[in-house]
Amino acid sequence: MPENYKHRLGNLVIVTPEINSEANNKSFSEKIEIYNKENRLLCLQKIITEYQNWDTVDIERREKELIDWALSEWN
């Protein structure tokens, strides 16, 4: 993944510090397994686990989905 995608909205996931440490530098498929173990993140898990890959196209798509959701919910 290009460095400029690292901190984009579509690449960020809200997790506990413990989960963040566990998932830190793992592959996307390994992160999904970690996220699925965490019951407090059910909404985020559902969103994240719908992706098969985690590349620039997926990050851009998720970013657009998050922005569309925010505009719909908070408008």
PQR file with spaces between the fields and no chain letter, atoms N, CA, C, O and H, PARSE charges and radii, in Angstrom:
ATOM       1  N    MET     1       0.852   -1.169    0.000 -0.4000 1.5000
ATOM       2  CA   MET     1       0.000    0.000    0.000 -0.0000 2.0000
ATOM       3  C    MET     1       0.901    1.236    0.000  0.5500 1.7000
ATOM       4  O    MET     1       1.890    1.291    0.731 -0.5500 1.4000
ATOM       5  N    PRO     2       0.556    2.215   -0.815 -0.5600 1.5000
ATOM       6  CA   PRO     2       1.335    3.455   -0.825  0.2800 2.0000
ATOM       7  C    PRO     2       1.272    4.149    0.543  0.5500 1.7000
ATOM       8  O    PRO     2       0.247    4.103    1.223 -0.5500 1.4000
ATOM       9  N    GLU     3       2.343    4.773    0.925 -0.4000 1.5000
ATOM      10  CA   GLU     3       2.440    5.443    2.228 -0.0000 2.0000
ATOM      11  C    GLU     3       1.342    6.489    2.424  0.5500 1.7000
ATOM      12  O    GLU     3       0.855    6.670    3.540 -0.5500 1.4000
ATOM      13  H    GLU     3       3.176    4.811    0.373  0.4000 1.0000
ATOM      14  N    ASN     4       0.948    7.179    1.349 -0.4000 1.5000
ATOM      15  CA   ASN     4      -0.058    8.236    1.485 -0.0000 2.0000
ATOM      16  C    ASN     4      -1.467    7.693    1.761  0.5500 1.7000
ATOM      17  O    ASN     4      -2.386    8.480    1.989 -0.5500 1.4000
ATOM      18  H    ASN     4       1.343    7.032    0.442  0.4000 1.0000
ATOM      19  N    TYR     5      -1.655    6.384    1.746 -0.4000 1.5000
ATOM      20  CA   TYR     5      -2.954    5.786    2.092 -0.0000 2.0000
ATOM      21  C    TYR     5      -3.010    5.360    3.553  0.5500 1.7000
ATOM      22  O    TYR     5      -4.086    5.045    4.062 -0.5500 1.4000
ATOM      23  H    TYR     5      -0.909    5.744    1.561  0.4000 1.0000
ATOM      24  N    LYS     6      -1.896    5.347    4.217 -0.4000 1.5000
ATOM      25  CA   LYS     6      -1.795    4.825    5.586 -0.0000 2.0000
ATOM      26  C    LYS     6      -2.746    5.524    6.551  0.5500 1.7000
ATOM      27  O    LYS     6      -3.370    4.860    7.379 -0.5500 1.4000
ATOM      28  H    LYS     6      -1.022    5.603    3.803  0.4000 1.0000
ATOM      29  N    HIS     7      -2.870    6.841    6.464 -0.4000 1.5000
ATOM      30  CA   HIS     7      -3.686    7.598    7.419 -0.0000 2.0000
ATOM      31  C    HIS     7      -4.980    8.132    6.811  0.5500 1.7000
ATOM      32  O    HIS     7      -5.598    9.034    7.376 -0.5500 1.4000
ATOM      33  H    HIS     7      -2.363    7.380    5.791  0.4000 1.0000
ATOM      34  N    ARG     8      -5.390    7.599    5.689 -0.4000 1.5000
ATOM      35  CA   ARG     8      -6.660    8.026    5.094 -0.0000 2.0000
ATOM      36  C    ARG     8      -7.822    7.484    5.905  0.5500 1.7000
ATOM      37  O    ARG     8      -7.713    6.425    6.523 -0.5500 1.4000
ATOM      38  H    ARG     8      -4.888    6.866    5.230  0.4000 1.0000
ATOM      39  N    LEU     9      -8.922    8.200    5.906 -0.4000 1.5000
ATOM      40  CA   LEU     9     -10.108    7.800    6.655 -0.0000 2.0000
ATOM      41  C    LEU     9     -10.518    6.367    6.341  0.5500 1.7000
ATOM      42  O    LEU     9     -10.858    5.606    7.247 -0.5500 1.4000
ATOM      43  H    LEU     9      -9.011    9.060    5.404  0.4000 1.0000
ATOM      44  N    GLY    10     -10.490    6.001    5.091 -0.4000 1.5000
ATOM      45  CA   GLY    10     -10.915    4.660    4.688 -0.0000 2.0000
ATOM      46  C    GLY    10     -10.015    3.545    5.178  0.5500 1.7000
ATOM      47  O    GLY    10     -10.401    2.377    5.132 -0.5500 1.4000
ATOM      48  H    GLY    10     -10.214    6.619    4.355  0.4000 1.0000
ATOM      49  N    ASN    11      -8.825    3.877    5.644 -0.4000 1.5000
ATOM      50  CA   ASN    11      -7.896    2.866    6.131 -0.0000 2.0000
ATOM      51  C    ASN    11      -7.892    2.764    7.654  0.5500 1.7000
ATOM      52  O    ASN    11      -7.235    1.884    8.210 -0.5500 1.4000
ATOM      53  H    ASN    11      -8.511    4.826    5.681  0.4000 1.0000
ATOM      54  N    LEU    12      -8.607    3.639    8.325 -0.4000 1.5000
ATOM      55  CA   LEU    12      -8.588    3.652    9.780 -0.0000 2.0000
ATOM      56  C    LEU    12      -9.751    2.859   10.358  0.5500 1.7000
ATOM      57  O    LEU    12     -10.860    2.870    9.824 -0.5500 1.4000
ATOM      58  H    LEU    12      -9.141    4.353    7.874  0.4000 1.0000
ATOM      59  N    VAL    13      -9.475    2.175   11.455 -0.4000 1.5000
ATOM      60  CA   VAL    13     -10.491    1.396   12.158 -0.0000 2.0000
ATOM      61  C    VAL    13     -10.397    1.745   13.636  0.5500 1.7000
ATOM      62  O    VAL    13      -9.304    1.750   14.204 -0.5500 1.4000
ATOM      63  H    VAL    13      -8.574    2.167   11.889  0.4000 1.0000
ATOM      64  N    ILE    14     -11.516    2.032   14.257 -0.4000 1.5000
ATOM      65  CA   ILE    14     -11.531    2.339   15.680 -0.0000 2.0000
ATOM      66  C    ILE    14     -11.520    1.023   16.451  0.5500 1.7000
ATOM      67  O    ILE    14     -12.451    0.223   16.365 -0.5500 1.4000
ATOM      68  H    ILE    14     -12.404    2.028   13.797  0.4000 1.0000
ATOM      69  N    VAL    15     -10.451    0.823   17.198 -0.4000 1.5000
ATOM      70  CA   VAL    15     -10.311   -0.390   17.999 -0.0000 2.0000
ATOM      71  C    VAL    15      -9.717   -0.032   19.353  0.5500 1.7000
ATOM      72  O    VAL    15      -9.207    1.072   19.546 -0.5500 1.4000
ATOM      73  H    VAL    15      -9.694    1.473   17.268  0.4000 1.0000
ATOM      74  N    THR    16      -9.787   -0.959   20.276 -0.4000 1.5000
ATOM      75  CA   THR    16      -9.171   -0.762   21.582 -0.0000 2.0000
ATOM      76  C    THR    16      -7.649   -0.786   21.431  0.5500 1.7000
ATOM      77  O    THR    16      -7.140   -1.322   20.446 -0.5500 1.4000
ATOM      78  H    THR    16     -10.202   -1.856   20.119  0.4000 1.0000
ATOM      79  N    PRO    17      -6.924   -0.221   22.377 -0.5600 1.5000
ATOM      80  CA   PRO    17      -5.457   -0.273   22.308  0.2800 2.0000
ATOM      81  C    PRO    17      -4.926   -1.707   22.250  0.5500 1.7000
ATOM      82  O    PRO    17      -3.932   -1.976   21.574 -0.5500 1.4000
ATOM      83  N    GLU    18      -5.582   -2.617   22.952 -0.4000 1.5000
ATOM      84  CA   GLU    18      -5.143   -4.013   22.947 -0.0000 2.0000
ATOM      85  C    GLU    18      -5.273   -4.634   21.558  0.5500 1.7000
ATOM      86  O    GLU    18      -4.367   -5.329   21.097 -0.5500 1.4000
ATOM      87  H    GLU    18      -6.389   -2.399   23.501  0.4000 1.0000
ATOM      88  N    ILE    19      -6.384   -4.387   20.902 -0.4000 1.5000
ATOM      89  CA   ILE    19      -6.597   -4.934   19.563 -0.0000 2.0000
ATOM      90  C    ILE    19      -5.633   -4.278   18.585  0.5500 1.7000
ATOM      91  O    ILE    19      -5.082   -4.943   17.707 -0.5500 1.4000
ATOM      92  H    ILE    19      -7.121   -3.823   21.276  0.4000 1.0000
ATOM      93  N    ASN    20      -5.433   -2.980   18.735 -0.4000 1.5000
ATOM      94  CA   ASN    20      -4.507   -2.281   17.858 -0.0000 2.0000
ATOM      95  C    ASN    20      -3.107   -2.890   17.961  0.5500 1.7000
ATOM      96  O    ASN    20      -2.447   -3.100   16.944 -0.5500 1.4000
ATOM      97  H    ASN    20      -5.881   -2.439   19.448  0.4000 1.0000
ATOM      98  N    SER    21      -2.657   -3.170   19.172 -0.4000 1.5000
ATOM      99  CA   SER    21      -1.340   -3.774   19.364 -0.0000 2.0000
ATOM     100  C    SER    21      -1.277   -5.166   18.751  0.5500 1.7000
ATOM     101  O    SER    21      -0.282   -5.529   18.123 -0.5500 1.4000
ATOM     102  H    SER    21      -3.194   -3.000   19.998  0.4000 1.0000
ATOM     103  N    GLU    22      -2.335   -5.940   18.934 -0.4000 1.5000
ATOM     104  CA   GLU    22      -2.352   -7.306   18.403 -0.0000 2.0000
ATOM     105  C    GLU    22      -2.373   -7.324   16.875  0.5500 1.7000
ATOM     106  O    GLU    22      -1.720   -8.161   16.252 -0.5500 1.4000
ATOM     107  H    GLU    22      -3.143   -5.645   19.444  0.4000 1.0000
ATOM     108  N    ALA    23      -3.120   -6.406   16.279 -0.4000 1.5000
ATOM     109  CA   ALA    23      -3.289   -6.394   14.820 -0.0000 2.0000
ATOM     110  C    ALA    23      -2.217   -5.585   14.094  0.5500 1.7000
ATOM     111  O    ALA    23      -2.108   -5.656   12.870 -0.5500 1.4000
ATOM     112  H    ALA    23      -3.650   -5.726   16.785  0.4000 1.0000
ATOM     113  N    ASN    24      -1.455   -4.845   14.817 -0.4000 1.5000
ATOM     114  CA   ASN    24      -0.531   -3.833   14.327 -0.0000 2.0000
ATOM     115  C    ASN    24       0.006   -4.029   12.913  0.5500 1.7000
ATOM     116  O    ASN    24      -0.437   -3.326   12.005 -0.5500 1.4000
ATOM     117  H    ASN    24      -1.544   -4.787   15.811  0.4000 1.0000
ATOM     118  N    ASN    25       0.909   -4.922   12.690 -0.4000 1.5000
ATOM     119  CA   ASN    25       1.540   -5.083   11.374 -0.0000 2.0000
ATOM     120  C    ASN    25       1.155   -6.380   10.680  0.5500 1.7000
ATOM     121  O    ASN    25       1.890   -6.875    9.825 -0.5500 1.4000
ATOM     122  H    ASN    25       1.269   -5.493   13.428  0.4000 1.0000
ATOM     123  N    LYS    26       0.030   -6.917   11.038 -0.4000 1.5000
ATOM     124  CA   LYS    26      -0.401   -8.180   10.447 -0.0000 2.0000
ATOM     125  C    LYS    26      -1.060   -7.942    9.081  0.5500 1.7000
ATOM     126  O    LYS    26      -1.401   -6.815    8.724 -0.5500 1.4000
ATOM     127  H    LYS    26      -0.567   -6.515   11.733  0.4000 1.0000
ATOM     128  N    SER    27      -1.225   -9.013    8.349 -0.4000 1.5000
ATOM     129  CA   SER    27      -1.899   -8.922    7.046 -0.0000 2.0000
ATOM     130  C    SER    27      -3.385   -8.639    7.264  0.5500 1.7000
ATOM     131  O    SER    27      -3.902   -8.796    8.371 -0.5500 1.4000
ATOM     132  H    SER    27      -0.948   -9.929    8.639  0.4000 1.0000
ATOM     133  N    PHE    28      -4.058   -8.223    6.205 -0.4000 1.5000
ATOM     134  CA   PHE    28      -5.484   -7.921    6.302 -0.0000 2.0000
ATOM     135  C    PHE    28      -6.271   -9.136    6.789  0.5500 1.7000
ATOM     136  O    PHE    28      -7.136   -8.996    7.654 -0.5500 1.4000
ATOM     137  H    PHE    28      -3.638   -8.095    5.307  0.4000 1.0000
ATOM     138  N    SER    29      -5.991  -10.322    6.253 -0.4000 1.5000
ATOM     139  CA   SER    29      -6.743  -11.516    6.662 -0.0000 2.0000
ATOM     140  C    SER    29      -6.504  -11.837    8.137  0.5500 1.7000
ATOM     141  O    SER    29      -7.419  -12.294    8.823 -0.5500 1.4000
ATOM     142  H    SER    29      -5.288  -10.436    5.550  0.4000 1.0000
ATOM     143  N    GLU    30      -5.304  -11.609    8.627 -0.4000 1.5000
ATOM     144  CA   GLU    30      -5.030  -11.837   10.047 -0.0000 2.0000
ATOM     145  C    GLU    30      -5.742  -10.799   10.915  0.5500 1.7000
ATOM     146  O    GLU    30      -6.226  -11.122   11.999 -0.5500 1.4000
ATOM     147  H    GLU    30      -4.561  -11.238    8.070  0.4000 1.0000
ATOM     148  N    LYS    31      -5.805   -9.562   10.443 -0.4000 1.5000
ATOM     149  CA   LYS    31      -6.505   -8.518   11.186 -0.0000 2.0000
ATOM     150  C    LYS    31      -7.989   -8.838   11.292  0.5500 1.7000
ATOM     151  O    LYS    31      -8.593   -8.632   12.345 -0.5500 1.4000
ATOM     152  H    LYS    31      -5.411   -9.299    9.563  0.4000 1.0000
ATOM     153  N    ILE    32      -8.582   -9.338   10.213 -0.4000 1.5000
ATOM     154  CA   ILE    32     -10.001   -9.697   10.235 -0.0000 2.0000
ATOM     155  C    ILE    32     -10.267  -10.721   11.334  0.5500 1.7000
ATOM     156  O    ILE    32     -11.250  -10.601   12.065 -0.5500 1.4000
ATOM     157  H    ILE    32      -8.091   -9.506    9.358  0.4000 1.0000
ATOM     158  N    GLU    33      -9.404  -11.720   11.458 -0.4000 1.5000
ATOM     159  CA   GLU    33      -9.558  -12.727   12.512 -0.0000 2.0000
ATOM     160  C    GLU    33      -9.510  -12.082   13.898  0.5500 1.7000
ATOM     161  O    GLU    33     -10.288  -12.440   14.782 -0.5500 1.4000
ATOM     162  H    GLU    33      -8.605  -11.818   10.864  0.4000 1.0000
ATOM     163  N    ILE    34      -8.609  -11.147   14.079 -0.4000 1.5000
ATOM     164  CA   ILE    34      -8.495  -10.442   15.359 -0.0000 2.0000
ATOM     165  C    ILE    34      -9.735   -9.601   15.617  0.5500 1.7000
ATOM     166  O    ILE    34     -10.286   -9.637   16.718 -0.5500 1.4000
ATOM     167  H    ILE    34      -7.976  -10.856   13.361  0.4000 1.0000
ATOM     168  N    TYR    35     -10.184   -8.843   14.619 -0.4000 1.5000
ATOM     169  CA   TYR    35     -11.370   -8.006   14.786 -0.0000 2.0000
ATOM     170  C    TYR    35     -12.609   -8.850   15.086  0.5500 1.7000
ATOM     171  O    TYR    35     -13.470   -8.428   15.859 -0.5500 1.4000
ATOM     172  H    TYR    35      -9.737   -8.814   13.725  0.4000 1.0000
ATOM     173  N    ASN    36     -12.707  -10.021   14.490 -0.4000 1.5000
ATOM     174  CA   ASN    36     -13.868  -10.884   14.704 -0.0000 2.0000
ATOM     175  C    ASN    36     -13.945  -11.436   16.116  0.5500 1.7000
ATOM     176  O    ASN    36     -15.014  -11.875   16.541 -0.5500 1.4000
ATOM     177  H    ASN    36     -12.008  -10.363   13.862  0.4000 1.0000
ATOM     178  N    LYS    37     -12.858  -11.427   16.844 -0.4000 1.5000
ATOM     179  CA   LYS    37     -12.854  -11.906   18.224 -0.0000 2.0000
ATOM     180  C    LYS    37     -13.403  -10.857   19.195  0.5500 1.7000
ATOM     181  O    LYS    37     -13.715  -11.178   20.342 -0.5500 1.4000
ATOM     182  H    LYS    37     -11.989  -11.071   16.498  0.4000 1.0000
ATOM     183  N    GLU    38     -13.519   -9.629   18.749 -0.4000 1.5000
ATOM     184  CA   GLU    38     -13.901   -8.525   19.617 -0.0000 2.0000
ATOM     185  C    GLU    38     -15.390   -8.222   19.481  0.5500 1.7000
ATOM     186  O    GLU    38     -15.818   -7.693   18.456 -0.5500 1.4000
ATOM     187  H    GLU    38     -13.266   -9.368   17.818  0.4000 1.0000
ATOM     188  N    ASN    39     -16.176   -8.547   20.492 -0.4000 1.5000
ATOM     189  CA   ASN    39     -17.627   -8.353   20.450 -0.0000 2.0000
ATOM     190  C    ASN    39     -18.057   -6.893   20.525  0.5500 1.7000
ATOM     191  O    ASN    39     -19.137   -6.543   20.049 -0.5500 1.4000
ATOM     192  H    ASN    39     -15.828   -8.977   21.325  0.4000 1.0000
ATOM     193  N    ARG    40     -17.235   -6.046   21.109 -0.4000 1.5000
ATOM     194  CA   ARG    40     -17.621   -4.640   21.263 -0.0000 2.0000
ATOM     195  C    ARG    40     -17.589   -3.884   19.943  0.5500 1.7000
ATOM     196  O    ARG    40     -18.041   -2.741   19.874 -0.5500 1.4000
ATOM     197  H    ARG    40     -16.357   -6.330   21.495  0.4000 1.0000
ATOM     198  N    LEU    41     -17.067   -4.499   18.913 -0.4000 1.5000
ATOM     199  CA   LEU    41     -16.923   -3.810   17.631 -0.0000 2.0000
ATOM     200  C    LEU    41     -17.823   -4.402   16.561  0.5500 1.7000
ATOM     201  O    LEU    41     -17.447   -4.419   15.389 -0.5500 1.4000
ATOM     202  H    LEU    41     -16.700   -5.427   18.970  0.4000 1.0000
ATOM     203  N    LEU    42     -18.982   -4.879   16.926 -0.4000 1.5000
ATOM     204  CA   LEU    42     -19.836   -5.593   15.976 -0.0000 2.0000
ATOM     205  C    LEU    42     -20.147   -4.781   14.734  0.5500 1.7000
ATOM     206  O    LEU    42     -20.072   -5.313   13.626 -0.5500 1.4000
ATOM     207  H    LEU    42     -19.287   -4.865   17.878  0.4000 1.0000
ATOM     208  N    CYS    43     -20.489   -3.527   14.878 -0.4000 1.5000
ATOM     209  CA   CYS    43     -20.815   -2.705   13.713 -0.0000 2.0000
ATOM     210  C    CYS    43     -19.601   -2.554   12.814  0.5500 1.7000
ATOM     211  O    CYS    43     -19.703   -2.740   11.602 -0.5500 1.4000
ATOM     212  H    CYS    43     -20.549   -3.094   15.778  0.4000 1.0000
ATOM     213  N    LEU    44     -18.467   -2.224   13.382 -0.4000 1.5000
ATOM     214  CA   LEU    44     -17.254   -2.061   12.583 -0.0000 2.0000
ATOM     215  C    LEU    44     -16.813   -3.380   11.976  0.5500 1.7000
ATOM     216  O    LEU    44     -16.366   -3.418   10.829 -0.5500 1.4000
ATOM     217  H    LEU    44     -18.383   -2.073   14.368  0.4000 1.0000
ATOM     218  N    GLN    45     -16.935   -4.462   12.733 -0.4000 1.5000
ATOM     219  CA   GLN    45     -16.558   -5.769   12.205 -0.0000 2.0000
ATOM     220  C    GLN    45     -17.340   -6.086   10.954  0.5500 1.7000
ATOM     221  O    GLN    45     -16.779   -6.543    9.958 -0.5500 1.4000
ATOM     222  H    GLN    45     -17.298   -4.431   13.665  0.4000 1.0000
ATOM     223  N    LYS    46     -18.648   -5.842   11.006 -0.4000 1.5000
ATOM     224  CA   LYS    46     -19.488   -6.141    9.854 -0.0000 2.0000
ATOM     225  C    LYS    46     -19.000   -5.365    8.627  0.5500 1.7000
ATOM     226  O    LYS    46     -18.912   -5.912    7.527 -0.5500 1.4000
ATOM     227  H    LYS    46     -19.104   -5.471   11.815  0.4000 1.0000
ATOM     228  N    ILE    47     -18.691   -4.102    8.829 -0.4000 1.5000
ATOM     229  CA   ILE    47     -18.240   -3.272    7.714 -0.0000 2.0000
ATOM     230  C    ILE    47     -16.907   -3.768    7.186  0.5500 1.7000
ATOM     231  O    ILE    47     -16.746   -3.949    5.979 -0.5500 1.4000
ATOM     232  H    ILE    47     -18.763   -3.658    9.722  0.4000 1.0000
ATOM     233  N    ILE    48     -15.956   -3.989    8.069 -0.4000 1.5000
ATOM     234  CA   ILE    48     -14.606   -4.376    7.662 -0.0000 2.0000
ATOM     235  C    ILE    48     -14.591   -5.757    7.033  0.5500 1.7000
ATOM     236  O    ILE    48     -13.923   -5.956    6.018 -0.5500 1.4000
ATOM     237  H    ILE    48     -16.086   -3.842    9.049  0.4000 1.0000
ATOM     238  N    THR    49     -15.302   -6.709    7.600 -0.4000 1.5000
ATOM     239  CA   THR    49     -15.236   -8.082    7.107 -0.0000 2.0000
ATOM     240  C    THR    49     -15.954   -8.273    5.779  0.5500 1.7000
ATOM     241  O    THR    49     -15.859   -9.345    5.183 -0.5500 1.4000
ATOM     242  H    THR    49     -15.845   -6.548    8.424  0.4000 1.0000
ATOM     243  N    GLU    50     -16.668   -7.262    5.303 -0.4000 1.5000
ATOM     244  CA   GLU    50     -17.284   -7.350    3.982 -0.0000 2.0000
ATOM     245  C    GLU    50     -16.254   -7.227    2.862  0.5500 1.7000
ATOM     246  O    GLU    50     -16.552   -7.534    1.708 -0.5500 1.4000
ATOM     247  H    GLU    50     -16.745   -6.390    5.787  0.4000 1.0000
ATOM     248  N    TYR    51     -15.063   -6.788    3.193 -0.4000 1.5000
ATOM     249  CA   TYR    51     -14.004   -6.616    2.205 -0.0000 2.0000
ATOM     250  C    TYR    51     -13.183   -7.897    2.086  0.5500 1.7000
ATOM     251  O    TYR    51     -12.860   -8.539    3.085 -0.5500 1.4000
ATOM     252  H    TYR    51     -14.821   -6.540    4.130  0.4000 1.0000
ATOM     253  N    GLN    52     -12.856   -8.248    0.865 -0.4000 1.5000
ATOM     254  CA   GLN    52     -12.037   -9.424    0.616 -0.0000 2.0000
ATOM     255  C    GLN    52     -10.552   -9.074    0.604  0.5500 1.7000
ATOM     256  O    GLN    52      -9.703   -9.905    0.923 -0.5500 1.4000
ATOM     257  H    GLN    52     -13.119   -7.726    0.053  0.4000 1.0000
ATOM     258  N    ASN    53     -10.257   -7.844    0.235 -0.4000 1.5000
ATOM     259  CA   ASN    53      -8.883   -7.356    0.147 -0.0000 2.0000
ATOM     260  C    ASN    53      -8.803   -6.054    0.914  0.5500 1.7000
ATOM     261  O    ASN    53      -9.802   -5.569    1.446 -0.5500 1.4000
ATOM     262  H    ASN    53     -10.948   -7.168   -0.024  0.4000 1.0000
ATOM     263  N    TRP    54      -7.636   -5.507    0.964 -0.4000 1.5000
ATOM     264  CA   TRP    54      -7.485   -4.190    1.578 -0.0000 2.0000
ATOM     265  C    TRP    54      -6.405   -3.473    0.799  0.5500 1.7000
ATOM     266  O    TRP    54      -5.252   -3.398    1.225 -0.5500 1.4000
ATOM     267  H    TRP    54      -6.825   -5.901    0.532  0.4000 1.0000
ATOM     268  N    ASP    55      -6.797   -2.949   -0.348 -0.4000 1.5000
ATOM     269  CA   ASP    55      -5.857   -2.234   -1.198 -0.0000 2.0000
ATOM     270  C    ASP    55      -6.374   -0.812   -1.402  0.5500 1.7000
ATOM     271  O    ASP    55      -7.360   -0.421   -0.778 -0.5500 1.4000
ATOM     272  H    ASP    55      -7.733   -3.010   -0.694  0.4000 1.0000
ATOM     273  N    THR    56      -5.731   -0.045   -2.255 -0.4000 1.5000
ATOM     274  CA   THR    56      -6.109    1.352   -2.426 -0.0000 2.0000
ATOM     275  C    THR    56      -7.549    1.512   -2.919  0.5500 1.7000
ATOM     276  O    THR    56      -8.237    2.454   -2.527 -0.5500 1.4000
ATOM     277  H    THR    56      -4.930   -0.363   -2.762  0.4000 1.0000
ATOM     278  N    VAL    57      -7.996    0.610   -3.761 -0.4000 1.5000
ATOM     279  CA   VAL    57      -9.381    0.676   -4.260 -0.0000 2.0000
ATOM     280  C    VAL    57     -10.360    0.463   -3.108  0.5500 1.7000
ATOM     281  O    VAL    57     -11.352    1.183   -2.997 -0.5500 1.4000
ATOM     282  H    VAL    57      -7.437   -0.155   -4.080  0.4000 1.0000
ATOM     283  N    ASP    58     -10.086   -0.522   -2.250 -0.4000 1.5000
ATOM     284  CA   ASP    58     -10.963   -0.793   -1.106 -0.0000 2.0000
ATOM     285  C    ASP    58     -10.933    0.344   -0.095  0.5500 1.7000
ATOM     286  O    ASP    58     -11.964    0.692    0.481 -0.5500 1.4000
ATOM     287  H    ASP    58      -9.280   -1.107   -2.340  0.4000 1.0000
ATOM     288  N    ILE    59      -9.766    0.922    0.122 -0.4000 1.5000
ATOM     289  CA   ILE    59      -9.657    2.050    1.048 -0.0000 2.0000
ATOM     290  C    ILE    59     -10.468    3.229    0.536  0.5500 1.7000
ATOM     291  O    ILE    59     -11.187    3.864    1.308 -0.5500 1.4000
ATOM     292  H    ILE    59      -8.928    0.640   -0.346  0.4000 1.0000
ATOM     293  N    GLU    60     -10.366    3.526   -0.732 -0.4000 1.5000
ATOM     294  CA   GLU    60     -11.149    4.621   -1.314 -0.0000 2.0000
ATOM     295  C    GLU    60     -12.642    4.324   -1.243  0.5500 1.7000
ATOM     296  O    GLU    60     -13.433    5.221   -0.950 -0.5500 1.4000
ATOM     297  H    GLU    60      -9.782    3.010   -1.359  0.4000 1.0000
ATOM     298  N    ARG    61     -13.039    3.086   -1.504 -0.4000 1.5000
ATOM     299  CA   ARG    61     -14.457    2.718   -1.443 -0.0000 2.0000
ATOM     300  C    ARG    61     -14.980    2.854   -0.016  0.5500 1.7000
ATOM     301  O    ARG    61     -16.062    3.401    0.198 -0.5500 1.4000
ATOM     302  H    ARG    61     -12.396    2.357   -1.742  0.4000 1.0000
ATOM     303  N    ARG    62     -14.221    2.360    0.958 -0.4000 1.5000
ATOM     304  CA   ARG    62     -14.653    2.453    2.351 -0.0000 2.0000
ATOM     305  C    ARG    62     -14.714    3.909    2.796  0.5500 1.7000
ATOM     306  O    ARG    62     -15.629    4.299    3.521 -0.5500 1.4000
ATOM     307  H    ARG    62     -13.342    1.916    0.784  0.4000 1.0000
ATOM     308  N    GLU    63     -13.749    4.708    2.367 -0.4000 1.5000
ATOM     309  CA   GLU    63     -13.755    6.119    2.725 -0.0000 2.0000
ATOM     310  C    GLU    63     -15.022    6.797    2.202  0.5500 1.7000
ATOM     311  O    GLU    63     -15.653    7.573    2.920 -0.5500 1.4000
ATOM     312  H    GLU    63     -13.006    4.391    1.778  0.4000 1.0000
ATOM     313  N    LYS    64     -15.390    6.509    0.968 -0.4000 1.5000
ATOM     314  CA   LYS    64     -16.613    7.082    0.397 -0.0000 2.0000
ATOM     315  C    LYS    64     -17.842    6.611    1.169  0.5500 1.7000
ATOM     316  O    LYS    64     -18.748    7.400    1.436 -0.5500 1.4000
ATOM     317  H    LYS    64     -14.877    5.879    0.384  0.4000 1.0000
ATOM     318  N    GLU    65     -17.879    5.317    1.531 -0.4000 1.5000
ATOM     319  CA   GLU    65     -19.004    4.790    2.303 -0.0000 2.0000
ATOM     320  C    GLU    65     -19.108    5.466    3.661  0.5500 1.7000
ATOM     321  O    GLU    65     -20.210    5.791    4.102 -0.5500 1.4000
ATOM     322  H    GLU    65     -17.143    4.675    1.315  0.4000 1.0000
ATOM     323  N    LEU    66     -17.982    5.684    4.332 -0.4000 1.5000
ATOM     324  CA   LEU    66     -17.992    6.353    5.630 -0.0000 2.0000
ATOM     325  C    LEU    66     -18.465    7.800    5.506  0.5500 1.7000
ATOM     326  O    LEU    66     -19.240    8.275    6.336 -0.5500 1.4000
ATOM     327  H    LEU    66     -17.087    5.420    3.974  0.4000 1.0000
ATOM     328  N    ILE    67     -18.005    8.488    4.486 -0.4000 1.5000
ATOM     329  CA   ILE    67     -18.422    9.879    4.269 -0.0000 2.0000
ATOM     330  C    ILE    67     -19.914    9.938    3.946  0.5500 1.7000
ATOM     331  O    ILE    67     -20.632   10.778    4.488 -0.5500 1.4000
ATOM     332  H    ILE    67     -17.375    8.102    3.812  0.4000 1.0000
ATOM     333  N    ASP    68     -20.380    9.054    3.071 -0.4000 1.5000
ATOM     334  CA   ASP    68     -21.806    9.022    2.731 -0.0000 2.0000
ATOM     335  C    ASP    68     -22.648    8.734    3.970  0.5500 1.7000
ATOM     336  O    ASP    68     -23.691    9.355    4.172 -0.5500 1.4000
ATOM     337  H    ASP    68     -19.797    8.371    2.631  0.4000 1.0000
ATOM     338  N    TRP    69     -22.192    7.784    4.806 -0.4000 1.5000
ATOM     339  CA   TRP    69     -22.920    7.448    6.036 -0.0000 2.0000
ATOM     340  C    TRP    69     -22.971    8.668    6.958  0.5500 1.7000
ATOM     341  O    TRP    69     -24.032    9.002    7.486 -0.5500 1.4000
ATOM     342  H    TRP    69     -21.345    7.280    4.641  0.4000 1.0000
ATOM     343  N    ALA    70     -21.832    9.333    7.152 -0.4000 1.5000
ATOM     344  CA   ALA    70     -21.773   10.490    8.039 -0.0000 2.0000
ATOM     345  C    ALA    70     -22.707   11.606    7.548  0.5500 1.7000
ATOM     346  O    ALA    70     -23.431   12.210    8.339 -0.5500 1.4000
ATOM     347  H    ALA    70     -20.970    9.062    6.723  0.4000 1.0000
ATOM     348  N    LEU    71     -22.684   11.871    6.241 -0.4000 1.5000
ATOM     349  CA   LEU    71     -23.565   12.896    5.695 -0.0000 2.0000
ATOM     350  C    LEU    71     -25.024   12.536    5.882  0.5500 1.7000
ATOM     351  O    LEU    71     -25.844   13.408    6.167 -0.5500 1.4000
ATOM     352  H    LEU    71     -22.096   11.381    5.598  0.4000 1.0000
ATOM     353  N    SER    72     -25.359   11.272    5.729 -0.4000 1.5000
ATOM     354  CA   SER    72     -26.736   10.823    5.890 -0.0000 2.0000
ATOM     355  C    SER    72     -27.183   10.886    7.347  0.5500 1.7000
ATOM     356  O    SER    72     -28.295   11.324    7.642 -0.5500 1.4000
ATOM     357  H    SER    72     -24.692   10.563    5.497  0.4000 1.0000
ATOM     358  N    GLU    73     -26.324   10.453    8.246 -0.4000 1.5000
ATOM     359  CA   GLU    73     -26.677   10.377    9.666 -0.0000 2.0000
ATOM     360  C    GLU    73     -26.610   11.725   10.372  0.5500 1.7000
ATOM     361  O    GLU    73     -27.424   12.005   11.253 -0.5500 1.4000
ATOM     362  H    GLU    73     -25.421   10.097    8.006  0.4000 1.0000
ATOM     363  N    TRP    74     -25.661   12.552    9.998 -0.4000 1.5000
ATOM     364  CA   TRP    74     -25.413   13.783   10.749 -0.0000 2.0000
ATOM     365  C    TRP    74     -25.882   15.030   10.008  0.5500 1.7000
ATOM     366  O    TRP    74     -25.646   16.142   10.480 -0.5500 1.4000
ATOM     367  H    TRP    74     -25.000   12.325    9.282  0.4000 1.0000
ATOM     368  N    ASN    75     -26.525   14.880    8.886 -0.4000 1.5000
ATOM     369  CA   ASN    75     -26.967   16.034    8.125 -0.0000 2.0000
ATOM     370  C    ASN    75     -28.267   16.586    8.680  0.5500 1.7000
ATOM     371  O    ASN    75     -28.793   17.569    8.158 -0.5500 1.4000
ATOM     372  H    ASN    75     -26.717   13.976    8.503  0.4000 1.0000
